Amino acid sequence: MLPIIERFRSVGSTAEVLFPTVRPCHGTTKSHVSHVVEHSKWEHTVAYYLERSPHVFSFVKNDHVDFVIPYEYMGTQHNYVPDYLVRLRRGDGSELSLILEVKGFQTEPDRAKEVAAQRWVKAVNHHGDFGVWDLAVCREPHRLFLMLEKIGEIQRV
C-alpha cells in the first residue's frame, strides 16, 4: 500500500499559516505557529502538555494547516482533520511524527476516521520517504505526559 501524494505539494509546511480568530489563544515555544487556538479545554490541556514534554521537539495544532486524511463513511467521502501533528524524539534518538487526536467519547464516524488514519500511517511508513509516523488517540488529556513517554520508548522495526 502506498500513499497518494499531491503532485505539486508533496510536503506540507507551517510557513504560511496565518489567520485571524476571535477564540482564545495561547502562545507556544515548540510550535512553528506562534499560538494555539483554543477549540476546547481538552485541546488546550493537550497543548500545555506538549509544550512541557521532553519527548516533543515540535508540534502544531492542525488548524489551517491543511493536513487531511480522506475517508469514507456510509458511502460518502469525507476529510478527517486530526487535532495535532507532533514530532517526538524517542529514547533511541530516532524521530517519530505522530498524528494526535483528542477524543473523549468515540462515535461511529470517529471509528471510520481512525481506521483511515491507521491505513494512512501504514501507507506512508511503507513509502519510506517521509520518516516514521504513528497515530495516537488521547482520551485523558491529564495522562498525555505518560502516554508520550510510552510512545517515546517504543522501538519501531
C-alpha positions as CSV (number, residue, x, y, z in Angstrom):
1,M,0.0,0.0,0.0
2,L,1.4,3.4,-1.0
3,P,0.0,6.9,-0.2
4,I,-1.4,9.1,-2.9
5,I,0.9,12.2,-2.9
6,E,-0.2,15.6,-4.2
7,R,1.8,16.2,-7.3
8,F,2.5,19.9,-6.8
9,R,2.6,19.9,-3.0
10,S,4.1,16.7,-1.7
11,V,5.3,18.1,1.6
12,G,3.3,20.4,3.8
13,S,4.6,23.4,5.8
14,T,3.5,25.6,8.6
15,A,5.3,28.6,7.0
16,E,2.1,30.0,5.5
17,V,-0.2,29.5,8.5
18,L,-1.7,32.9,9.2
19,F,-5.3,33.5,10.1
20,P,-7.4,35.8,12.3
21,T,-9.5,34.3,15.1
22,V,-11.8,35.6,17.9
23,R,-11.2,32.5,20.0
24,P,-8.9,32.5,23.0
25,C,-5.2,31.7,22.0
26,H,-2.2,30.5,23.9
27,G,1.4,31.2,23.0
28,T,3.8,28.3,22.1
29,T,7.5,27.8,22.0
30,K,7.6,24.3,20.5
31,S,5.4,25.1,17.5
32,H,6.3,26.9,14.3
33,V,2.9,28.6,14.6
34,S,3.1,31.2,17.4
35,H,-0.2,30.4,19.1
36,V,-2.6,27.5,19.6
37,V,-6.3,28.4,19.2
38,E,-8.4,27.0,22.0
39,H,-11.2,25.0,20.4
40,S,-11.9,23.1,23.6
41,K,-10.4,22.8,27.2
42,W,-9.2,19.3,26.4
43,E,-7.2,20.5,23.3
44,H,-5.8,23.4,25.4
45,T,-4.7,20.9,28.1
46,V,-3.0,18.8,25.4
47,A,-1.1,21.8,24.0
48,Y,0.0,22.5,27.6
49,Y,1.5,19.0,28.0
50,L,3.0,19.0,24.5
51,E,4.9,22.2,25.4
52,R,6.3,20.6,28.6
53,S,7.1,17.1,27.3
54,P,10.8,16.4,26.9
55,H,10.0,13.9,24.1
56,V,8.3,16.6,22.0
57,F,10.6,18.9,20.0
58,S,7.8,20.4,17.8
59,F,4.1,20.3,17.3
60,V,1.4,22.1,15.5
61,K,-2.4,22.4,16.1
62,N,-3.8,21.2,12.8
63,D,-5.7,24.4,12.4
64,H,-5.5,25.9,8.8
65,V,-2.5,23.6,8.2
66,D,-4.5,21.6,5.6
67,F,-3.3,18.2,6.8
68,V,-6.3,15.9,6.0
69,I,-6.9,12.2,5.6
70,P,-9.7,11.2,3.2
71,Y,-12.1,8.6,4.5
72,E,-15.4,7.1,3.6
73,Y,-18.4,6.8,6.0
74,M,-21.8,5.4,5.0
75,G,-20.8,5.6,1.3
76,T,-19.8,9.3,1.4
77,Q,-16.3,10.7,1.1
78,H,-15.2,13.0,4.0
79,N,-11.9,14.5,5.1
80,Y,-10.6,13.8,8.6
81,V,-8.6,16.7,10.1
82,P,-6.6,15.4,13.1
83,D,-6.1,17.7,16.1
84,Y,-2.3,17.8,16.3
85,L,0.8,16.8,14.4
86,V,3.7,16.1,16.8
87,R,7.4,15.5,16.3
88,L,8.9,13.3,19.0
89,R,12.4,12.2,19.8
90,R,12.4,8.7,21.1
91,G,14.7,7.1,23.6
92,D,16.9,5.6,20.9
93,G,17.4,9.1,19.4
94,S,15.2,8.4,16.4
95,E,12.3,10.7,15.4
96,L,8.6,9.9,15.1
97,S,5.9,12.0,13.5
98,L,2.7,11.5,15.5
99,I,-0.9,12.2,14.5
100,L,-2.5,13.0,17.8
101,E,-6.3,13.0,18.1
102,V,-8.0,14.3,21.3
103,K,-11.3,12.4,21.9
104,G,-13.5,11.7,24.8
105,F,-16.5,9.8,23.5
106,Q,-15.9,7.8,20.3
107,T,-18.7,7.7,17.7
108,E,-19.1,5.5,14.6
109,P,-17.7,8.2,12.3
110,D,-14.8,8.6,14.7
111,R,-14.0,4.9,14.2
112,A,-14.1,5.3,10.5
113,K,-11.6,8.3,10.8
114,E,-9.3,6.2,13.0
115,V,-9.3,3.3,10.5
116,A,-8.5,5.7,7.7
117,A,-5.7,7.3,9.7
118,Q,-4.2,3.9,10.5
119,R,-4.2,3.0,6.8
120,W,-2.6,6.3,6.0
121,V,0.2,5.7,8.6
122,K,0.8,2.2,7.2
123,A,1.0,3.6,3.7
124,V,3.3,6.5,4.4
125,N,5.6,4.3,6.5
126,H,5.7,1.7,3.7
127,H,6.6,4.6,1.3
128,G,9.5,5.4,3.5
129,D,10.4,8.9,2.3
130,F,8.5,10.8,5.0
131,G,10.0,9.4,8.2
132,V,8.2,7.1,10.6
133,W,4.7,8.0,11.5
134,D,2.2,6.8,14.1
135,L,-1.3,7.5,15.4
136,A,-2.4,8.1,19.0
137,V,-5.8,8.9,20.4
138,C,-5.7,10.8,23.7
139,R,-8.8,10.1,25.7
140,E,-7.5,11.5,29.0
141,P,-5.5,14.8,28.5
142,H,-4.2,14.8,32.0
143,R,-2.4,11.4,31.2
144,L,-0.8,12.7,27.9
145,F,2.6,13.1,29.5
146,L,2.7,9.4,30.4
147,M,1.3,8.5,27.0
148,L,4.1,10.4,25.2
149,E,6.7,8.8,27.4
150,K,5.4,5.3,26.4
151,I,5.4,6.3,22.7
152,G,8.9,7.7,23.1
153,E,10.1,4.4,24.4
154,I,8.7,2.3,21.6
155,Q,11.3,0.6,19.4
156,R,10.0,0.5,15.9
157,V,11.3,-2.0,13.4
